[in-house]
């Protein structure tokens, strides 16, 4: 009997859950949401998002944990799980790109999909609004300084 969507969802929330979830946590990813489809053929998928960048020490520790997992669980399913983590780490450590979202489909058939984005992303909506406000204030200050000192370069006043 295959696992139910409810039991799989409970595994995703459990801190002592699967080894894959632990390795993804060490790789800097956290469970973002669980999607469940109810029907004749149920479906369950887990979405992970990157929450932190790894240091070299983090990469070394993760490699060690992957090797230990390989010794404890040499099967094909465990190898597929390790391949997912290794793929994420390879993309993130190559530079320039990162796996921003990871979706692991468990039911009806296992699968993984990656959303790869540039590592240096544009600002979010809130940060963009703040940046524009700072730029407006900067322009106003430069205009005021120019009016006070006509003909001179706009330099902020000193105290």
Secondary structure as a PSIPRED ss2 file (coil, helix, strand):
# PSIPRED VFORMAT (PSIPRED V4.0)

   1 X C   1.000  0.000  0.000
   2 X C   1.000  0.000  0.000
   3 X C   1.000  0.000  0.000
   4 X C   1.000  0.000  0.000
   5 X H   0.000  1.000  0.000
   6 X H   0.000  1.000  0.000
   7 X H   0.000  1.000  0.000
   8 X H   0.000  1.000  0.000
   9 X H   0.000  1.000  0.000
  10 X H   0.000  1.000  0.000
  11 X H   0.000  1.000  0.000
  12 X H   0.000  1.000  0.000
  13 X H   0.000  1.000  0.000
  14 X C   1.000  0.000  0.000
  15 X C   1.000  0.000  0.000
  16 X C   1.000  0.000  0.000
  17 X C   1.000  0.000  0.000
  18 X C   1.000  0.000  0.000
  19 X H   0.000  1.000  0.000
  20 X H   0.000  1.000  0.000
  21 X H   0.000  1.000  0.000
  22 X H   0.000  1.000  0.000
  23 X H   0.000  1.000  0.000
  24 X H   0.000  1.000  0.000
  25 X H   0.000  1.000  0.000
  26 X H   0.000  1.000  0.000
  27 X C   1.000  0.000  0.000
  28 X C   1.000  0.000  0.000
  29 X E   0.000  0.000  1.000
  30 X E   0.000  0.000  1.000
  31 X E   0.000  0.000  1.000
  32 X E   0.000  0.000  1.000
  33 X E   0.000  0.000  1.000
  34 X E   0.000  0.000  1.000
  35 X E   0.000  0.000  1.000
  36 X E   0.000  0.000  1.000
  37 X E   0.000  0.000  1.000
  38 X C   1.000  0.000  0.000
  39 X C   1.000  0.000  0.000
  40 X C   1.000  0.000  0.000
  41 X C   1.000  0.000  0.000
  42 X C   1.000  0.000  0.000
  43 X E   0.000  0.000  1.000
  44 X E   0.000  0.000  1.000
  45 X E   0.000  0.000  1.000
  46 X E   0.000  0.000  1.000
  47 X E   0.000  0.000  1.000
  48 X E   0.000  0.000  1.000
  49 X E   0.000  0.000  1.000
  50 X E   0.000  0.000  1.000
  51 X C   1.000  0.000  0.000
  52 X C   1.000  0.000  0.000
  53 X C   1.000  0.000  0.000
  54 X C   1.000  0.000  0.000
  55 X C   1.000  0.000  0.000
  56 X H   0.000  1.000  0.000
  57 X H   0.000  1.000  0.000
  58 X H   0.000  1.000  0.000
  59 X H   0.000  1.000  0.000
  60 X H   0.000  1.000  0.000
  61 X H   0.000  1.000  0.000
  62 X H   0.000  1.000  0.000
  63 X H   0.000  1.000  0.000
  64 X H   0.000  1.000  0.000
  65 X H   0.000  1.000  0.000
  66 X H   0.000  1.000  0.000
  67 X H   0.000  1.000  0.000
  68 X H   0.000  1.000  0.000
  69 X H   0.000  1.000  0.000
  70 X H   0.000  1.000  0.000
  71 X H   0.000  1.000  0.000
  72 X H   0.000  1.000  0.000
  73 X C   1.000  0.000  0.000
  74 X C   1.000  0.000  0.000
  75 X C   1.000  0.000  0.000
  76 X H   0.000  1.000  0.000
  77 X H   0.000  1.000  0.000
  78 X H   0.000  1.000  0.000
  79 X H   0.000  1.000  0.000
  80 X H   0.000  1.000  0.000
  81 X H   0.000  1.000  0.000
  82 X H   0.000  1.000  0.000
  83 X H   0.000  1.000  0.000
  84 X H   0.000  1.000  0.000
  85 X H   0.000  1.000  0.000
  86 X H   0.000  1.000  0.000
  87 X H   0.000  1.000  0.000
  88 X H   0.000  1.000  0.000
  89 X H   0.000  1.000  0.000
  90 X H   0.000  1.000  0.000
  91 X H   0.000  1.000  0.000
  92 X H   0.000  1.000  0.000
  93 X H   0.000  1.000  0.000
  94 X H   0.000  1.000  0.000
  95 X C   1.000  0.000  0.000
  96 X C   1.000  0.000  0.000
  97 X E   0.000  0.000  1.000
  98 X E   0.000  0.000  1.000
  99 X E   0.000  0.000  1.000
 100 X E   0.000  0.000  1.000
 101 X E   0.000  0.000  1.000
 102 X E   0.000  0.000  1.000
 103 X E   0.000  0.000  1.000
 104 X E   0.000  0.000  1.000
 105 X E   0.000  0.000  1.000
 106 X E   0.000  0.000  1.000
 107 X E   0.000  0.000  1.000
 108 X C   1.000  0.000  0.000
 109 X C   1.000  0.000  0.000
 110 X C   1.000  0.000  0.000
 111 X E   0.000  0.000  1.000
 112 X E   0.000  0.000  1.000
 113 X E   0.000  0.000  1.000
 114 X E   0.000  0.000  1.000
 115 X E   0.000  0.000  1.000
 116 X E   0.000  0.000  1.000
 117 X E   0.000  0.000  1.000
 118 X E   0.000  0.000  1.000
 119 X C   1.000  0.000  0.000
 120 X C   1.000  0.000  0.000
 121 X C   1.000  0.000  0.000
 122 X C   1.000  0.000  0.000
 123 X C   1.000  0.000  0.000
 124 X C   1.000  0.000  0.000
 125 X H   0.000  1.000  0.000
 126 X H   0.000  1.000  0.000
 127 X H   0.000  1.000  0.000
 128 X H   0.000  1.000  0.000
 129 X H   0.000  1.000  0.000
 130 X H   0.000  1.000  0.000
 131 X H   0.000  1.000  0.000
 132 X H   0.000  1.000  0.000
 133 X H   0.000  1.000  0.000
 134 X H   0.000  1.000  0.000
 135 X H   0.000  1.000  0.000
 136 X H   0.000  1.000  0.000
 137 X H   0.000  1.000  0.000
 138 X H   0.000  1.000  0.000
 139 X H   0.000  1.000  0.000
 140 X H   0.000  1.000  0.000
 141 X H   0.000  1.000  0.000
 142 X H   0.000  1.000  0.000
 143 X H   0.000  1.000  0.000
 144 X H   0.000  1.000  0.000
 145 X H   0.000  1.000  0.000
 146 X H   0.000  1.000  0.000
 147 X H   0.000  1.000  0.000
 148 X H   0.000  1.000  0.000
 149 X C   1.000  0.000  0.000
 150 X C   1.000  0.000  0.000
 151 X C   1.000  0.000  0.000
 152 X C   1.000  0.000  0.000
 153 X C   1.000  0.000  0.000
 154 X C   1.000  0.000  0.000
 155 X C   1.000  0.000  0.000
 156 X C   1.000  0.000  0.000
 157 X C   1.000  0.000  0.000
 158 X C   1.000  0.000  0.000
 159 X C   1.000  0.000  0.000
